Amino acid sequence: MDSVIANGKPIAAPLPCSLEAFLVVQNLLPRSVVVEHNGEAVAPSEFSRRQVCAGDRLEIVKIVAGG
């Protein structure tokens, strides 16, 4: 199993895969996060089409609602 760097830590994942599949494997709801892939912000509508490959860098931030 290959790995990507997510939030500064290596994460093993079945790669290559879509960004959406990667998030699901990590138990993250795709609609509850903001993602930067190799320095580029990715719109949620692109998650299913964006391919994640070994060595890629991801920054994943959970969206928190509150007041």
N, CA, C and O atoms as a CHARMM CRD file, in Angstrom:
* protein
*
  268
    1    1 MET  N      0.84800  -1.18700   0.00000 PROA 1      0.00000
    2    1 MET  CA     0.00000   0.00000   0.00000 PROA 1      0.00000
    3    1 MET  C      0.88900   1.24400   0.00000 PROA 1      0.00000
    4    1 MET  O      1.83200   1.33900   0.78500 PROA 1      0.00000
    5    2 ASP  N      0.59100   2.17400  -0.86200 PROA 2      0.00000
    6    2 ASP  CA     1.35100   3.41400  -0.96800 PROA 2      0.00000
    7    2 ASP  C      0.83900   4.42100   0.05400 PROA 2      0.00000
    8    2 ASP  O     -0.11500   4.15400   0.78400 PROA 2      0.00000
    9    3 SER  N      1.49200   5.59200   0.09600 PROA 3      0.00000
   10    3 SER  CA     1.03800   6.59900   1.04900 PROA 3      0.00000
   11    3 SER  C      1.06500   7.99700   0.44100 PROA 3      0.00000
   12    3 SER  O      1.75700   8.26900  -0.54000 PROA 3      0.00000
   13    4 VAL  N      0.28500   8.86300   1.06400 PROA 4      0.00000
   14    4 VAL  CA     0.27200  10.28300   0.75600 PROA 4      0.00000
   15    4 VAL  C      0.62600  11.00900   2.04000 PROA 4      0.00000
   16    4 VAL  O      0.59900  10.41600   3.11900 PROA 4      0.00000
   17    5 ILE  N      0.95700  12.27800   1.93100 PROA 5      0.00000
   18    5 ILE  CA     1.20200  13.10100   3.11000 PROA 5      0.00000
   19    5 ILE  C     -0.06900  13.90800   3.34900 PROA 5      0.00000
   20    5 ILE  O     -0.41100  14.78100   2.55200 PROA 5      0.00000
   21    6 ALA  N     -0.76100  13.62200   4.43200 PROA 6      0.00000
   22    6 ALA  CA    -2.00200  14.32700   4.77000 PROA 6      0.00000
   23    6 ALA  C     -1.79700  15.06500   6.07800 PROA 6      0.00000
   24    6 ALA  O     -1.52300  14.45600   7.11300 PROA 6      0.00000
   25    7 ASN  N     -1.93300  16.39000   6.02300 PROA 7      0.00000
   26    7 ASN  CA    -1.71400  17.24200   7.19700 PROA 7      0.00000
   27    7 ASN  C     -0.35600  16.97300   7.83500 PROA 7      0.00000
   28    7 ASN  O     -0.22100  16.95800   9.05900 PROA 7      0.00000
   29    8 GLY  N      0.65300  16.76000   6.97700 PROA 8      0.00000
   30    8 GLY  CA     2.02000  16.59500   7.43900 PROA 8      0.00000
   31    8 GLY  C      2.40600  15.19500   7.87700 PROA 8      0.00000
   32    8 GLY  O      3.54600  14.98100   8.28900 PROA 8      0.00000
   33    9 LYS  N      1.48100  14.22100   7.80100 PROA 9      0.00000
   34    9 LYS  CA     1.76800  12.85500   8.24800 PROA 9      0.00000
   35    9 LYS  C      1.54000  11.87600   7.11200 PROA 9      0.00000
   36    9 LYS  O      0.59800  12.03800   6.33600 PROA 9      0.00000
   37   10 PRO  N      2.40300  10.84200   7.00100 PROA 10     0.00000
   38   10 PRO  CA     2.16900   9.83400   5.96700 PROA 10     0.00000
   39   10 PRO  C      0.93300   8.99600   6.30600 PROA 10     0.00000
   40   10 PRO  O      0.78500   8.52800   7.43500 PROA 10     0.00000
   41   11 ILE  N      0.05500   8.81000   5.32900 PROA 11     0.00000
   42   11 ILE  CA    -1.16200   8.02100   5.50200 PROA 11     0.00000
   43   11 ILE  C     -1.19100   6.95900   4.40900 PROA 11     0.00000
   44   11 ILE  O     -1.15500   7.28500   3.22200 PROA 11     0.00000
   45   12 ALA  N     -1.25700   5.68800   4.80700 PROA 12     0.00000
   46   12 ALA  CA    -1.33400   4.59800   3.83600 PROA 12     0.00000
   47   12 ALA  C     -2.73500   4.54800   3.24400 PROA 12     0.00000
   48   12 ALA  O     -3.73000   4.72100   3.94800 PROA 12     0.00000
   49   13 ALA  N     -2.79200   4.31100   1.94600 PROA 13     0.00000
   50   13 ALA  CA    -4.08600   4.24400   1.26000 PROA 13     0.00000
   51   13 ALA  C     -3.92900   3.42900  -0.01600 PROA 13     0.00000
   52   13 ALA  O     -2.82800   3.32700  -0.55800 PROA 13     0.00000
   53   14 PRO  N     -5.03900   2.84000  -0.50500 PROA 14     0.00000
   54   14 PRO  CA    -4.99100   2.11400  -1.77600 PROA 14     0.00000
   55   14 PRO  C     -4.93800   3.11500  -2.93100 PROA 14     0.00000
   56   14 PRO  O     -5.96700   3.64900  -3.34600 PROA 14     0.00000
   57   15 LEU  N     -3.74500   3.36300  -3.44000 PROA 15     0.00000
   58   15 LEU  CA    -3.54200   4.39100  -4.46100 PROA 15     0.00000
   59   15 LEU  C     -3.20800   3.76900  -5.80900 PROA 15     0.00000
   60   15 LEU  O     -2.68300   2.65600  -5.84000 PROA 15     0.00000
   61   16 PRO  N     -3.48700   4.43300  -6.91500 PROA 16     0.00000
   62   16 PRO  CA    -4.21000   5.69800  -7.00100 PROA 16     0.00000
   63   16 PRO  C     -5.69900   5.48900  -6.74900 PROA 16     0.00000
   64   16 PRO  O     -6.23400   4.39800  -6.94700 PROA 16     0.00000
   65   17 CYS  N     -6.35100   6.55500  -6.31000 PROA 17     0.00000
   66   17 CYS  CA    -7.79500   6.52500  -6.07800 PROA 17     0.00000
   67   17 CYS  C     -8.31700   7.95300  -6.18800 PROA 17     0.00000
   68   17 CYS  O     -7.54300   8.90900  -6.23900 PROA 17     0.00000
   69   18 SER  N     -9.62500   8.08000  -6.22400 PROA 18     0.00000
   70   18 SER  CA   -10.19300   9.42800  -6.26500 PROA 18     0.00000
   71   18 SER  C    -10.04900  10.06100  -4.88700 PROA 18     0.00000
   72   18 SER  O     -9.94100   9.36300  -3.87900 PROA 18     0.00000
   73   19 LEU  N    -10.04800  11.37000  -4.85700 PROA 19     0.00000
   74   19 LEU  CA    -9.99100  12.08400  -3.58300 PROA 19     0.00000
   75   19 LEU  C    -11.18700  11.70000  -2.71800 PROA 19     0.00000
   76   19 LEU  O    -11.05500  11.53800  -1.50500 PROA 19     0.00000
   77   20 GLU  N    -12.34800  11.55600  -3.34000 PROA 20     0.00000
   78   20 GLU  CA   -13.54700  11.15900  -2.60900 PROA 20     0.00000
   79   20 GLU  C    -13.35500   9.79600  -1.93900 PROA 20     0.00000
   80   20 GLU  O    -13.69800   9.63300  -0.76800 PROA 20     0.00000
   81   21 ALA  N    -12.81400   8.82100  -2.66500 PROA 21     0.00000
   82   21 ALA  CA   -12.56800   7.48200  -2.10600 PROA 21     0.00000
   83   21 ALA  C    -11.55600   7.55800  -0.97200 PROA 21     0.00000
   84   21 ALA  O    -11.71900   6.88200   0.04400 PROA 21     0.00000
   85   22 PHE  N    -10.51400   8.36700  -1.12800 PROA 22     0.00000
   86   22 PHE  CA    -9.52000   8.52500  -0.06700 PROA 22     0.00000
   87   22 PHE  C    -10.17800   9.04300   1.21300 PROA 22     0.00000
   88   22 PHE  O     -9.92100   8.52800   2.30100 PROA 22     0.00000
   89   23 LEU  N    -11.02100  10.05600   1.07700 PROA 23     0.00000
   90   23 LEU  CA   -11.69000  10.62600   2.24800 PROA 23     0.00000
   91   23 LEU  C    -12.57900   9.59500   2.93000 PROA 23     0.00000
   92   23 LEU  O    -12.59500   9.50500   4.15800 PROA 23     0.00000
   93   24 VAL  N    -13.31500   8.82100   2.14900 PROA 24     0.00000
   94   24 VAL  CA   -14.20400   7.79400   2.72300 PROA 24     0.00000
   95   24 VAL  C    -13.39100   6.75000   3.48300 PROA 24     0.00000
   96   24 VAL  O    -13.78000   6.34000   4.57700 PROA 24     0.00000
   97   25 VAL  N    -12.25800   6.31500   2.91100 PROA 25     0.00000
   98   25 VAL  CA   -11.39800   5.33700   3.59000 PROA 25     0.00000
   99   25 VAL  C    -10.88900   5.90600   4.92600 PROA 25     0.00000
  100   25 VAL  O    -10.67700   5.16100   5.88300 PROA 25     0.00000
  101   26 GLN  N    -10.69700   7.22200   4.97700 PROA 26     0.00000
  102   26 GLN  CA   -10.22700   7.87000   6.20600 PROA 26     0.00000
  103   26 GLN  C    -11.37800   8.22200   7.15900 PROA 26     0.00000
  104   26 GLN  O    -11.17400   8.92700   8.14800 PROA 26     0.00000
  105   27 ASN  N    -12.57700   7.73300   6.86000 PROA 27     0.00000
  106   27 ASN  CA   -13.77300   8.00500   7.68100 PROA 27     0.00000
  107   27 ASN  C    -14.10700   9.48300   7.75800 PROA 27     0.00000
  108   27 ASN  O    -14.54100   9.98200   8.79600 PROA 27     0.00000
  109   28 LEU  N    -13.90000  10.17800   6.64400 PROA 28     0.00000
  110   28 LEU  CA   -14.25800  11.59500   6.55600 PROA 28     0.00000
  111   28 LEU  C    -15.37400  11.75700   5.53400 PROA 28     0.00000
  112   28 LEU  O    -15.28600  11.23500   4.42300 PROA 28     0.00000
  113   29 LEU  N    -16.41400  12.47400   5.90500 PROA 29     0.00000
  114   29 LEU  CA   -17.49100  12.74800   4.96000 PROA 29     0.00000
  115   29 LEU  C    -17.00300  13.80500   3.96900 PROA 29     0.00000
  116   29 LEU  O    -16.61200  14.89600   4.38200 PROA 29     0.00000
  117   30 PRO  N    -17.01900  13.50200   2.68000 PROA 30     0.00000
  118   30 PRO  CA   -16.51300  14.45800   1.69100 PROA 30     0.00000
  119   30 PRO  C    -17.14000  15.84500   1.78600 PROA 30     0.00000
  120   30 PRO  O    -16.47000  16.83300   1.48400 PROA 30     0.00000
  121   31 ARG  N    -18.38500  15.94800   2.19000 PROA 31     0.00000
  122   31 ARG  CA   -19.04200  17.25600   2.28600 PROA 31     0.00000
  123   31 ARG  C    -18.74000  17.98000   3.59500 PROA 31     0.00000
  124   31 ARG  O    -19.22800  19.08800   3.81600 PROA 31     0.00000
  125   32 SER  N    -17.93400  17.35800   4.46900 PROA 32     0.00000
  126   32 SER  CA   -17.64400  17.99400   5.75500 PROA 32     0.00000
  127   32 SER  C    -16.19800  18.47600   5.86500 PROA 32     0.00000
  128   32 SER  O    -15.73600  18.82900   6.95000 PROA 32     0.00000
  129   33 VAL  N    -15.48100  18.48700   4.72400 PROA 33     0.00000
  130   33 VAL  CA   -14.08100  18.90000   4.75600 PROA 33     0.00000
  131   33 VAL  C    -13.75900  19.86800   3.61300 PROA 33     0.00000
  132   33 VAL  O    -14.46000  19.92900   2.60300 PROA 33     0.00000
  133   34 VAL  N    -12.68200  20.61400   3.81200 PROA 34     0.00000
  134   34 VAL  CA   -12.08000  21.44700   2.77300 PROA 34     0.00000
  135   34 VAL  C    -10.72300  20.82100   2.49800 PROA 34     0.00000
  136   34 VAL  O     -9.99400  20.48100   3.43000 PROA 34     0.00000
  137   35 VAL  N    -10.37700  20.66500   1.20900 PROA 35     0.00000
  138   35 VAL  CA    -9.14900  19.95400   0.85900 PROA 35     0.00000
  139   35 VAL  C     -8.27800  20.78800  -0.07100 PROA 35     0.00000
  140   35 VAL  O     -8.75900  21.42700  -1.00700 PROA 35     0.00000
  141   36 GLU  N     -6.98400  20.75900   0.21700 PROA 36     0.00000
  142   36 GLU  CA    -5.96400  21.31100  -0.66300 PROA 36     0.00000
  143   36 GLU  C     -5.12200  20.12600  -1.13300 PROA 36     0.00000
  144   36 GLU  O     -4.60200  19.36600  -0.31500 PROA 36     0.00000
  145   37 HSD  N     -4.98800  19.97100  -2.44900 PROA 37     0.00000
  146   37 HSD  CA    -4.25700  18.84700  -3.04300 PROA 37     0.00000
  147   37 HSD  C     -3.04100  19.38700  -3.77500 PROA 37     0.00000
  148   37 HSD  O     -3.17600  20.09700  -4.77200 PROA 37     0.00000
  149   38 ASN  N     -1.86500  19.05800  -3.28800 PROA 38     0.00000
  150   38 ASN  CA    -0.61500  19.55500  -3.86900 PROA 38     0.00000
  151   38 ASN  C     -0.63600  21.07000  -4.02900 PROA 38     0.00000
  152   38 ASN  O     -0.22000  21.60200  -5.05800 PROA 38     0.00000
  153   39 GLY  N     -1.12800  21.76000  -2.99400 PROA 39     0.00000
  154   39 GLY  CA    -1.11200  23.21900  -2.98000 PROA 39     0.00000
  155   39 GLY  C     -2.27400  23.88900  -3.67000 PROA 39     0.00000
  156   39 GLY  O     -2.32800  25.11800  -3.72400 PROA 39     0.00000
  157   40 GLU  N     -3.21400  23.11200  -4.20500 PROA 40     0.00000
  158   40 GLU  CA    -4.34300  23.67400  -4.94100 PROA 40     0.00000
  159   40 GLU  C     -5.65000  23.32000  -4.23200 PROA 40     0.00000
  160   40 GLU  O     -5.91200  22.14900  -3.95300 PROA 40     0.00000
  161   41 ALA  N     -6.46800  24.33400  -3.94100 PROA 41     0.00000
  162   41 ALA  CA    -7.76900  24.09500  -3.32400 PROA 41     0.00000
  163   41 ALA  C     -8.64200  23.30000  -4.29000 PROA 41     0.00000
  164   41 ALA  O     -8.65100  23.56800  -5.49200 PROA 41     0.00000
  165   42 VAL  N     -9.37300  22.32500  -3.76400 PROA 42     0.00000
  166   42 VAL  CA   -10.22400  21.47000  -4.59300 PROA 42     0.00000
  167   42 VAL  C    -11.68200  21.67900  -4.18200 PROA 42     0.00000
  168   42 VAL  O    -12.03200  21.55300  -3.00900 PROA 42     0.00000
  169   43 ALA  N    -12.52200  22.00100  -5.16500 PROA 43     0.00000
  170   43 ALA  CA   -13.95500  22.15500  -4.90400 PROA 43     0.00000
  171   43 ALA  C    -14.56100  20.78400  -4.62300 PROA 43     0.00000
  172   43 ALA  O    -14.17000  19.79800  -5.24700 PROA 43     0.00000
  173   44 PRO  N    -15.51300  20.71000  -3.69000 PROA 44     0.00000
  174   44 PRO  CA   -16.15400  19.41500  -3.39700 PROA 44     0.00000
  175   44 PRO  C    -16.71000  18.72500  -4.64000 PROA 44     0.00000
  176   44 PRO  O    -16.72100  17.49600  -4.70600 PROA 44     0.00000
  177   45 SER  N    -17.16400  19.48100  -5.60900 PROA 45     0.00000
  178   45 SER  CA   -17.70200  18.88300  -6.83700 PROA 45     0.00000
  179   45 SER  C    -16.62400  18.14800  -7.64100 PROA 45     0.00000
  180   45 SER  O    -16.95000  17.34800  -8.51800 PROA 45     0.00000
  181   46 GLU  N    -15.34200  18.41200  -7.34900 PROA 46     0.00000
  182   46 GLU  CA   -14.23000  17.77900  -8.06300 PROA 46     0.00000
  183   46 GLU  C    -13.68700  16.55000  -7.33600 PROA 46     0.00000
  184   46 GLU  O    -12.86100  15.83100  -7.89900 PROA 46     0.00000
  185   47 PHE  N    -14.12700  16.28700  -6.10000 PROA 47     0.00000
  186   47 PHE  CA   -13.55300  15.20300  -5.29900 PROA 47     0.00000
  187   47 PHE  C    -13.60200  13.85500  -6.01600 PROA 47     0.00000
  188   47 PHE  O    -12.65400  13.07500  -5.92800 PROA 47     0.00000
  189   48 SER  N    -14.69900  13.57300  -6.72500 PROA 48     0.00000
  190   48 SER  CA   -14.82600  12.26800  -7.37300 PROA 48     0.00000
  191   48 SER  C    -13.94400  12.14900  -8.61000 PROA 48     0.00000
  192   48 SER  O    -13.64100  11.03700  -9.04300 PROA 48     0.00000
  193   49 ARG  N    -13.52800  13.27700  -9.18700 PROA 49     0.00000
  194   49 ARG  CA   -12.70700  13.25400 -10.40500 PROA 49     0.00000
  195   49 ARG  C    -11.21700  13.46500 -10.14200 PROA 49     0.00000
  196   49 ARG  O    -10.38600  13.12000 -10.98200 PROA 49     0.00000
  197   50 ARG  N    -10.87700  14.02200  -8.99400 PROA 50     0.00000
  198   50 ARG  CA    -9.47000  14.31400  -8.68400 PROA 50     0.00000
  199   50 ARG  C     -8.75800  13.04400  -8.21800 PROA 50     0.00000
  200   50 ARG  O     -9.17700  12.41000  -7.24900 PROA 50     0.00000
  201   51 GLN  N     -7.68000  12.67700  -8.91400 PROA 51     0.00000
  202   51 GLN  CA    -6.92900  11.46800  -8.56100 PROA 51     0.00000
  203   51 GLN  C     -5.83300  11.78000  -7.55200 PROA 51     0.00000
  204   51 GLN  O     -5.09000  12.75100  -7.69700 PROA 51     0.00000
  205   52 VAL  N     -5.74700  10.94400  -6.53600 PROA 52     0.00000
  206   52 VAL  CA    -4.69500  11.03200  -5.53200 PROA 52     0.00000
  207   52 VAL  C     -3.70400   9.90900  -5.81900 PROA 52     0.00000
  208   52 VAL  O     -4.09200   8.75100  -5.97900 PROA 52     0.00000
  209   53 CYS  N     -2.41100  10.26400  -5.88200 PROA 53     0.00000
  210   53 CYS  CA    -1.36600   9.29300  -6.19100 PROA 53     0.00000
  211   53 CYS  C     -0.33000   9.27800  -5.07400 PROA 53     0.00000
  212   53 CYS  O     -0.26200  10.20100  -4.26200 PROA 53     0.00000
  213   54 ALA  N      0.46900   8.22700  -5.04100 PROA 54     0.00000
  214   54 ALA  CA     1.52100   8.09500  -4.03800 PROA 54     0.00000
  215   54 ALA  C      2.40400   9.33100  -4.02500 PROA 54     0.00000
  216   54 ALA  O      2.80400   9.83200  -5.07600 PROA 54     0.00000
  217   55 GLY  N      2.70500   9.82000  -2.82500 PROA 55     0.00000
  218   55 GLY  CA     3.57500  10.97500  -2.67800 PROA 55     0.00000
  219   55 GLY  C      2.87200  12.31700  -2.73500 PROA 55     0.00000
  220   55 GLY  O      3.49400  13.34600  -2.47100 PROA 55     0.00000
  221   56 ASP  N      1.58400  12.33000  -3.07400 PROA 56     0.00000
  222   56 ASP  CA     0.83700  13.59200  -3.10400 PROA 56     0.00000
  223   56 ASP  C      0.74100  14.17600  -1.69900 PROA 56     0.00000
  224   56 ASP  O      0.87200  13.46700  -0.70100 PROA 56     0.00000
  225   57 ARG  N      0.50800  15.49300  -1.64700 PROA 57     0.00000
  226   57 ARG  CA     0.34000  16.18500  -0.37000 PROA 57     0.00000
  227   57 ARG  C     -1.08400  16.70800  -0.27800 PROA 57     0.00000
  228   57 ARG  O     -1.58800  17.35700  -1.19400 PROA 57     0.00000
  229   58 LEU  N     -1.72300  16.41100   0.85100 PROA 58     0.00000
  230   58 LEU  CA    -3.07200  16.86900   1.10500 PROA 58     0.00000
  231   58 LEU  C     -3.11400  17.65700   2.40600 PROA 58     0.00000
  232   58 LEU  O     -2.45300  17.30000   3.38000 PROA 58     0.00000
  233   59 GLU  N     -3.87900  18.70500   2.41300 PROA 59     0.00000
  234   59 GLU  CA    -4.23000  19.40500   3.65300 PROA 59     0.00000
  235   59 GLU  C     -5.73800  19.27100   3.75800 PROA 59     0.00000
  236   59 GLU  O     -6.47100  19.69500   2.86500 PROA 59     0.00000
  237   60 ILE  N     -6.19500  18.68500   4.84600 PROA 60     0.00000
  238   60 ILE  CA    -7.62600  18.41400   5.03700 PROA 60     0.00000
  239   60 ILE  C     -8.08600  19.10300   6.31500 PROA 60     0.00000
  240   60 ILE  O     -7.54200  18.86900   7.39400 PROA 60     0.00000
  241   61 VAL  N     -9.09800  19.95800   6.17600 PROA 61     0.00000
  242   61 VAL  CA    -9.62400  20.68600   7.31800 PROA 61     0.00000
  243   61 VAL  C    -11.10800  20.35300   7.45600 PROA 61     0.00000
  244   61 VAL  O    -11.87800  20.49200   6.50600 PROA 61     0.00000
  245   62 LYS  N    -11.49700  19.90900   8.65700 PROA 62     0.00000
  246   62 LYS  CA   -12.90600  19.60900   8.90700 PROA 62     0.00000
  247   62 LYS  C    -13.67300  20.91000   9.08200 PROA 62     0.00000
  248   62 LYS  O    -13.21000  21.84400   9.73700 PROA 62     0.00000
  249   63 ILE  N    -14.85000  20.94900   8.48600 PROA 63     0.00000
  250   63 ILE  CA   -15.73700  22.10000   8.62700 PROA 63     0.00000
  251   63 ILE  C    -16.53700  21.91800   9.90800 PROA 63     0.00000
  252   63 ILE  O    -17.16200  20.87800  10.11500 PROA 63     0.00000
  253   64 VAL  N    -16.51800  22.92300  10.76000 PROA 64     0.00000
  254   64 VAL  CA   -17.24900  22.85000  12.02100 PROA 64     0.00000
  255   64 VAL  C    -18.28400  23.95900  12.03700 PROA 64     0.00000
  256   64 VAL  O    -17.94800  25.13300  11.88200 PROA 64     0.00000
  257   65 ALA  N    -19.53600  23.59000  12.22300 PROA 65     0.00000
  258   65 ALA  CA   -20.60100  24.58500  12.32800 PROA 65     0.00000
  259   65 ALA  C    -20.82000  24.88800  13.80400 PROA 65     0.00000
  260   65 ALA  O    -20.65800  24.01800  14.66000 PROA 65     0.00000
  261   66 GLY  N    -21.17500  26.08500  14.07800 PROA 66     0.00000
  262   66 GLY  CA   -21.42400  26.43700  15.47200 PROA 66     0.00000
  263   66 GLY  C    -21.70200  27.90800  15.59500 PROA 66     0.00000
  264   66 GLY  O    -21.76600  28.64400  14.61000 PROA 66     0.00000
  265   67 GLY  N    -21.86300  28.31000  16.82000 PROA 67     0.00000
  266   67 GLY  CA   -22.15900  29.71500  17.01600 PROA 67     0.00000
  267   67 GLY  C    -21.82000  30.17800  18.38700 PROA 67     0.00000
  268   67 GLY  O    -22.01400  31.35100  18.70800 PROA 67     0.00000
